[in-house]
């Protein structure tokens, strides 16, 4: 009887494990369709962000080579209203979750164009803040979340390498004002930065290769 019970328990555990694995597999999202992503990007996004995701307009971010998980998160939050932007609300409202994943993974596969920065003094100040923060005012280093090279962390913190300075200034400013409030850490940091420091960080980010 003990042998039969042991066998029955082992079989039950195996069946349960297989069932759990099957459930996890069925719950996993389908692999992104890059061809559909390219088509959707061309129809919905390219007018502002350029055909390859390397926006030529400084007010619109470069999306090429950005973390796809981060892009999906932002599209979801534009659609829900958690991140407020009237233009992006209109576009994101037309997208399904599948569309978002397809677009994000396609544009992430495109190579980012190098950024441009010219003010050496601002770049130097921005580098100090990015790498070391401002200790006397309890401003943490940007590199703590975005990495020492600006490569970022998927889903939460974007890749910043070569991003338009004007766009970076706009985002830091809206974090500071509370107009953008979809990341508590960024709000906390931005509220401590003055205008010149914001410009300096943005200029440094644009200079990263």
Secondary structure, 3 states (H helix, E strand, C coil): CHHHHHHHHHHHHHHHHHHHHHHHHHHCCCCCCHHHHHHHHHHHHHHHHCCCCCCCCCCCCCCCCCCHHHHHHHHHHHHHCCCCCHHHHHHHCCCCHHHHHHHHHHHHCCCCCCCCCCCHHHHHHHHHHHHHCEHHHCECCCHHHHCCCCCCECCCECCCCCCCHHHHHHHHHHHHHCCCCCCHHHHHHHCCCCHHHHHHHHHHHHHCC
